[in-house]
Amino acid sequence: MTVPSAAADQCIYIVDDDEALRDSLIWLLESSGYRVRAWESAESFLRDYLSGMTGCLVLDVRMPGMSGLELFEELKRRHFTLPVIFITGHGDVPMAVSAVKKGAVDFIEKPFSERDMLELVSECLAAEQQNRDKRQFEAETARRLTHLTQREREVLDLIIAGKLNKQIADVLGISIKTVEVHRARVMEKMEANSLAELVQNVLAAPGGGGR
């Protein structure tokens, strides 16, 4: 399987107390071109945890000390955003299903095939990249919004509300020509090529649909 180019800056994090399985996963993933880091316990992973991690987490359900499920809950409290794949034995499937309902991406039951693991990891990395791109785009749109003047933001809010230039002019007590000037500046500052793009971008940004 070829590693997608989008995964170049991503890493697969493995947390599993089974050394043989851990080594097997490292070999499988690294030989497929992925960057991999591994830990033998949830506690050791938490010591190295950084909020800027990118990629996905492969996590064993049952481990001595803090379990995989307990680690998952702790990471959720820390606003961990990476996809999580649980590795589970047959008896742990109900727990893994519960974790999926709480936000984990999926689980894979031992013994699993190399192909199944690689396909699941590939899907997770693609989803993580897409979500990261979306968050970055929303942040950039929010940043552009802060560069609008108060009047430009008022015009933008009325555009988002579906008002025509004449209606905006009436609401704000300004001329249509002035509305057109503000509207052009809004389009330029928001780097939108069309009205539809402007509306979609602003509505996608946190707090962009109105103040």
C-alpha positions as CSV (number, residue, x, y, z in Angstrom):
1,M,0.0,0.0,0.0
2,T,1.3,3.4,-0.9
3,V,1.3,6.1,1.8
4,P,-0.7,9.1,0.7
5,S,1.3,12.3,0.3
6,A,-1.0,14.1,2.7
7,A,0.3,11.8,5.5
8,A,3.9,13.0,5.2
9,D,3.8,15.1,8.3
10,Q,1.6,12.7,10.3
11,C,2.6,10.0,12.7
12,I,1.0,6.8,14.0
13,Y,1.2,6.6,17.8
14,I,0.9,3.1,19.2
15,V,0.2,2.4,22.9
16,D,0.2,-1.4,23.7
17,D,1.8,-3.3,26.6
18,D,2.3,-6.4,24.3
19,E,5.9,-6.0,23.1
20,A,5.6,-8.6,20.4
21,L,2.4,-7.0,18.9
22,R,3.9,-3.5,19.3
23,D,7.1,-4.5,17.4
24,S,5.0,-6.2,14.8
25,L,2.9,-3.1,14.3
26,I,6.0,-0.9,14.1
27,W,7.5,-3.1,11.4
28,L,4.3,-3.2,9.4
29,L,3.7,0.5,9.5
30,E,7.2,1.6,9.0
31,S,7.7,-0.8,6.1
32,S,4.6,0.8,4.5
33,G,6.3,4.2,4.8
34,Y,4.6,5.6,7.9
35,R,6.2,7.4,10.7
36,V,5.6,5.5,14.0
37,R,6.2,6.1,17.7
38,A,5.3,3.5,20.3
39,W,4.8,3.3,24.1
40,E,4.3,0.3,26.4
41,S,1.8,2.0,28.7
42,A,-0.8,4.7,28.8
43,E,1.1,6.5,31.5
44,S,4.3,6.7,29.4
45,F,2.3,8.1,26.5
46,L,0.7,10.8,28.6
47,R,4.2,11.9,29.8
48,D,5.1,12.5,26.1
49,Y,1.8,13.8,25.0
50,L,1.8,17.1,23.1
51,S,-1.4,18.9,21.9
52,G,0.1,19.5,18.5
53,M,0.4,15.8,17.6
54,T,-0.9,14.9,14.1
55,G,-1.8,11.5,12.7
56,C,-3.7,8.8,14.6
57,L,-3.5,6.7,17.8
58,V,-3.6,2.9,17.9
59,L,-4.6,2.0,21.4
60,D,-4.9,-1.4,23.2
61,V,-8.1,-1.7,25.3
62,R,-6.6,-3.7,28.2
63,M,-3.3,-2.7,29.7
64,P,-1.8,-2.9,33.2
65,G,-2.3,0.3,35.2
66,M,-4.3,2.8,33.2
67,S,-6.4,1.0,30.6
68,G,-6.8,2.1,27.0
69,L,-10.3,3.2,27.7
70,E,-9.1,5.3,30.7
71,L,-6.4,6.9,28.5
72,F,-9.0,7.7,25.9
73,E,-11.2,9.4,28.5
74,E,-8.3,11.4,29.8
75,L,-7.3,12.5,26.2
76,K,-10.9,13.6,25.6
77,R,-10.6,15.8,28.6
78,R,-7.5,17.3,27.1
79,H,-9.4,18.0,23.8
80,F,-7.4,15.4,21.9
81,T,-8.5,15.5,18.3
82,L,-6.7,12.6,16.6
83,P,-8.6,9.6,15.4
84,V,-8.3,6.6,17.8
85,I,-8.3,3.0,16.7
86,F,-8.7,0.5,19.5
87,I,-7.1,-2.9,19.4
88,T,-9.3,-5.4,21.2
89,G,-9.5,-9.1,22.1
90,H,-12.8,-10.9,21.6
91,G,-14.0,-10.4,25.2
92,D,-13.3,-6.6,24.9
93,V,-15.5,-5.9,21.9
94,P,-18.4,-4.5,24.0
95,M,-16.0,-2.0,25.6
96,A,-14.5,-1.1,22.2
97,V,-18.0,-0.5,20.8
98,S,-18.8,1.8,23.8
99,A,-15.6,3.7,23.1
100,V,-16.6,4.2,19.4
101,K,-19.9,5.6,20.6
102,K,-18.0,8.1,22.7
103,G,-15.9,9.3,19.8
104,A,-13.3,6.7,18.9
105,V,-13.1,6.1,15.1
106,D,-13.1,2.3,15.1
107,F,-11.7,-0.9,16.6
108,I,-9.9,-3.9,15.2
109,E,-10.2,-7.3,16.8
110,K,-7.2,-9.6,17.4
111,P,-5.9,-11.4,15.4
112,F,-6.2,-8.9,12.6
113,S,-4.8,-8.9,9.1
114,E,-2.1,-6.5,8.0
115,R,-4.3,-5.3,5.2
116,D,-7.2,-4.5,7.5
117,M,-4.9,-2.5,9.8
118,L,-3.3,-0.6,6.9
119,E,-6.6,0.3,5.4
120,L,-8.0,1.5,8.8
121,V,-4.9,3.6,9.4
122,S,-5.0,5.1,5.9
123,E,-8.6,6.1,6.4
124,C,-7.9,7.6,9.8
125,L,-4.9,9.7,8.5
126,A,-7.0,11.0,5.6
127,A,-9.8,12.0,7.9
128,E,-7.4,13.6,10.4
129,Q,-5.7,15.6,7.6
130,Q,-9.1,16.7,6.3
131,N,-10.3,17.8,9.8
132,R,-7.0,19.7,10.4
133,D,-7.3,21.5,7.1
134,K,-10.9,22.4,8.0
135,R,-9.8,23.8,11.4
136,Q,-7.0,25.8,9.8
137,F,-9.3,27.2,7.2
138,E,-11.8,28.2,9.8
139,A,-9.1,29.9,11.9
140,E,-7.9,31.8,8.8
141,T,-11.4,32.9,8.0
142,A,-11.9,34.1,11.6
143,R,-8.6,36.0,11.4
144,R,-9.7,37.7,8.2
145,L,-13.0,38.7,9.9
146,T,-11.0,40.6,12.6
147,H,-9.5,42.8,9.9
148,L,-12.9,44.2,8.8
149,T,-13.9,47.6,10.0
150,Q,-17.1,48.0,12.1
151,R,-19.0,49.3,9.1
152,E,-17.6,46.5,6.8
153,R,-18.7,43.9,9.4
154,E,-22.2,45.5,9.5
155,V,-22.4,45.3,5.7
156,L,-21.2,41.7,5.8
157,D,-23.8,40.7,8.4
158,L,-26.5,42.1,6.2
159,I,-25.1,40.3,3.2
160,I,-25.2,37.0,5.1
161,A,-28.8,37.8,6.1
162,G,-29.6,37.9,2.4
163,K,-30.1,41.6,2.0
164,L,-29.7,43.4,-1.3
165,N,-27.5,46.5,-1.7
166,K,-30.5,48.8,-1.6
167,Q,-31.8,47.2,1.6
168,I,-28.4,47.4,3.2
169,A,-28.2,51.1,2.3
170,D,-31.7,51.7,3.9
171,V,-30.8,49.8,7.1
172,L,-27.5,51.5,7.6
173,G,-28.6,54.9,6.3
174,I,-25.9,55.1,3.7
175,S,-25.9,55.4,-0.1
176,I,-25.9,52.3,-2.4
177,K,-22.6,53.5,-3.8
178,T,-21.1,53.4,-0.3
179,V,-22.5,49.9,0.2
180,E,-20.9,48.8,-3.0
181,V,-17.5,50.2,-1.9
182,H,-17.8,48.4,1.5
183,R,-18.9,45.2,-0.2
184,A,-15.9,45.2,-2.5
185,R,-13.6,45.7,0.4
186,V,-15.2,42.9,2.3
187,M,-14.8,40.6,-0.7
188,E,-11.1,41.6,-1.0
189,K,-10.3,41.2,2.7
190,M,-12.1,37.9,3.0
191,E,-10.3,36.7,-0.2
192,A,-13.7,35.5,-1.7
193,N,-14.1,35.2,-5.4
194,S,-17.9,35.1,-5.3
195,L,-20.8,36.0,-3.1
196,A,-21.6,32.3,-2.6
197,E,-18.0,31.6,-1.5
198,L,-18.1,34.6,0.9
199,V,-21.2,33.4,2.5
200,Q,-20.0,29.8,2.8
201,N,-16.7,30.7,4.2
202,V,-18.1,33.1,6.8
203,L,-20.8,30.7,8.0
204,A,-18.1,28.0,8.4
205,A,-16.0,30.1,10.7
206,P,-16.6,30.0,14.5
207,G,-18.9,32.9,15.3
208,G,-19.0,34.0,11.7
209,G,-22.7,33.8,11.1
210,G,-23.4,36.8,13.3
211,R,-22.2,38.6,16.4
